[in-house]
Structure formats: structure tokens, C-alpha cells
């Protein structure tokens, strides 16, 4: 069972006065709607609003701002897997992807362009992460530490620069692409290791 947190939580303790007025699920839905609306604003209005406080792997982060915590899955990419249990192996380049993403954005103030909420059970915000006008999602592809996620790209996401960044990294044999025929997509890795 994966213990990854869901999309958002309120910081601190839940106010007991609110508990009588709104059920927890309803308050989370309301907060989710507020965050989604906030993230739909132009990126200029979001500058300096979220600080990255944790990097889980090469495509999932936690950030704080406005007295809330949000969990963001980087849109358009799929990074090699980091084992969720000690008994499981890490996918090759999974740890490298996580460390590189940490080096880019951990404890940094970021802008997030949201594309909605991901599927249950995680319910993460799906978003493009920007650090000083640099698209971090594409930076992961340029280093060969993620592949383009084509299965269900979010509506409105311009996938063309993602494909170009992956193509260049693949041709140069960067990161995970250096594995050649031994390379396995993160999606296939998850399928194999979920059965164990």
C-alpha cells in the first residue's frame, strides 16, 4: 500500500469549530476548488506563492503557500521510480531523478501552472513547475531523467517542447537513455513491481 499524501492538506491543526460546520471531505473539496482557481490565474500573479518543501521522486513534489500544503505531479513527464518500500528495488535513474529535481527546486519559490487534479487515490494537482521562468518539467527531460507521459496528457498542455527535449536527450544518450536496450519505461516498471 502506497502512503503518498493526497493533493492538499491544511497546515497545522484542523480547527475544531469548523468540524461542526463542514465535514472534512467537503472542506477538502472546497479548498481544492480554491487552489485550482488560484492556479488558473496568470503565472505572473502566482510568483513567489509556493515554496517546495519536499521532493518525493523525479515527478512529484510538495509545496506550501497560503497556509496550505499542495502535492504536485509534474505534468507531461514520467520519471524513473523510487521504491516505496525497502523490499523493492529503485528503478535505474530513479534516485538520480529525485536528487536532480531536489537540486533544482527544494526550498525554492516556484510558480505552478495547474492542469487539474489527478486520479484517485493520489488526487495530486497536475502542473507545470516554473523556477525563474524555467520550465522544470522540461529540464527533467533535457537531462534524460524523465520521459514524456503521452498516455493522458492534460488538456491545454503544449507537448511539442516536451517531445523535442526528450528526443535530444535520447539521441545524446543522457541519463536513463544511456541504458540503451536495457531501458524500461517507468510505466512498465510499475506494472512489473506492483505484482511483487
C-alpha positions in Angstrom: 0.0 0.0 0.0 1.4 3.4 -1.0 1.4 6.0 1.7 1.8 9.0 -0.6 -0.3 12.0 0.6 -3.2 13.4 -1.3 -3.3 16.7 -3.2 -3.6 19.1 -0.3 -3.9 19.5 3.5 -4.4 22.4 5.7 -1.3 23.3 7.7 -1.4 23.0 11.4 -4.3 21.6 13.3 -7.8 21.4 11.9 -9.9 24.0 13.6 -12.5 22.2 15.8 -15.0 25.0 15.2 -15.1 24.2 11.5 -15.6 20.5 12.2 -19.2 21.2 13.3 -20.0 23.2 10.1 -18.3 21.2 7.3 -17.5 17.5 7.0 -13.8 17.0 6.3 -14.4 15.7 2.8 -16.5 18.7 1.9 -13.9 21.2 3.3 -11.2 19.4 1.3 -13.3 19.8 -1.9 -13.8 23.5 -1.2 -10.1 24.0 -0.6 -9.3 22.0 -3.7 -11.6 24.3 -5.8 -10.0 27.4 -4.3 -6.5 26.2 -5.1 -7.5 25.2 -8.7 -8.9 28.6 -9.2 -5.8 30.2 -7.8 -3.6 28.2 -10.1 -5.7 29.1 -13.1 -4.6 32.7 -12.7 -1.8 34.0 -15.0 1.6 32.9 -13.8 2.7 36.4 -13.0 0.1 36.5 -10.3 1.5 33.3 -8.8 5.1 34.5 -8.4 6.5 33.7 -5.0 3.4 31.9 -3.8 4.7 28.4 -3.3 7.8 27.1 -1.6 8.9 23.5 -2.4 9.3 21.6 0.9 9.7 18.0 -0.3 10.6 16.1 -3.4 9.3 12.6 -3.4 10.7 11.4 -6.7 11.5 12.8 -10.1 8.0 14.0 -10.9 6.2 14.6 -7.5 6.7 17.4 -5.0 5.1 19.0 -2.0 4.9 22.8 -1.8 3.5 25.3 0.7 1.8 28.7 0.4 -1.3 30.5 1.6 -1.3 28.4 4.7 -1.9 25.2 2.8 0.2 22.3 1.5 -0.2 21.1 -2.1 1.1 18.0 -3.7 2.0 18.4 -7.4 2.6 15.8 -10.0 4.7 17.4 -12.8 2.6 17.4 -16.0 3.7 15.8 -19.2 6.6 13.7 -17.7 7.1 10.3 -16.1 10.3 9.9 -14.1 12.0 6.6 -13.2 10.5 5.1 -10.0 11.9 5.4 -6.5 11.0 2.4 -4.4 8.2 3.0 -1.9 9.2 0.0 0.2 12.6 -1.2 1.4 12.0 -4.6 -0.1 11.6 -3.1 -3.6 14.4 -2.0 -5.8 14.7 1.5 -7.2 14.4 1.8 -10.9 17.7 2.8 -12.6 18.0 6.6 -12.5 15.1 6.9 -10.1 17.3 8.2 -7.3 19.2 10.4 -9.7 16.0 12.0 -11.0 14.8 12.7 -7.4 18.2 14.2 -6.5 18.3 16.4 -9.6 14.8 17.7 -9.0 15.8 18.4 -5.4 18.9 20.3 -6.6 16.7 22.4 -8.8 13.7 23.4 -6.6 13.9 22.1 -3.0 13.4 25.1 -0.7 12.9 27.4 -3.7 9.9 29.6 -4.5 8.1 28.3 -7.6 5.2 29.2 -9.9 2.8 26.4 -10.8 0.5 26.3 -13.9 -2.2 23.9 -13.0 -4.0 21.5 -15.3 -6.5 20.0 -12.9 -6.4 17.2 -10.4 -5.0 13.7 -11.0 -6.8 10.5 -10.5 -7.7 8.8 -7.2 -6.0 7.6 -4.9 -3.5 10.5 -5.0 -5.6 13.4 -6.3 -2.4 15.5 -6.8 -2.5 18.7 -8.7 -1.2 18.1 -12.2 1.1 21.1 -13.1 4.0 22.7 -14.9 6.5 23.9 -12.4 8.5 27.1 -13.1 11.6 28.4 -11.4 12.5 31.9 -12.5 10.7 31.3 -15.9 12.4 28.0 -16.5 10.1 25.0 -17.1 11.3 22.4 -14.6 9.3 19.6 -16.2 11.2 20.2 -19.5 14.5 20.4 -17.6 14.0 16.9 -16.3 13.5 15.7 -19.9 16.6 17.5 -21.1 18.8 15.7 -18.5 17.4 12.3 -19.5 15.8 11.8 -16.1 12.2 11.5 -17.4 10.2 10.6 -20.4 7.2 12.3 -22.0 4.0 11.0 -20.5 1.7 10.5 -23.5 -0.9 8.2 -22.0 -3.2 11.0 -20.8 -1.7 14.4 -21.4 -3.7 17.2 -19.7 -5.8 19.3 -22.0 -4.1 22.6 -22.9 -0.5 21.3 -22.3 1.8 22.1 -25.2 3.5 18.7 -25.6 5.7 19.7 -28.5 8.6 21.2 -26.5 8.4 18.1 -24.2 8.8 15.8 -27.2 11.7 17.8 -28.5 13.6 17.8 -25.2 13.2 14.0 -24.9 14.3 13.4 -28.4 17.5 15.4 -27.9 18.3 13.7 -24.6 17.6 10.3 -26.1 19.9 11.0 -29.1 22.7 12.2 -26.8 22.3 9.1 -24.6 21.8 11.2 -21.5 20.6 9.8 -18.1 18.3 6.9 -18.4 18.7 6.8 -22.2 22.3 5.6 -21.6 20.8 2.2 -20.7 20.1 1.6 -24.4 18.2 -1.7 -24.8 18.1 -2.2 -21.0 15.9 0.9 -20.6 12.4 0.2 -19.3 9.7 2.9 -19.1 8.5 3.9 -15.6 5.0 2.7 -16.5 6.3 -0.8 -17.4 8.5 -0.8 -14.2 5.4 0.0 -12.1 3.4 -2.9 -13.7 6.2 -5.4 -13.0 6.9 -4.3 -9.5 3.3 -3.9 -8.4 2.8 -7.6 -8.9 5.6 -8.5 -6.4 
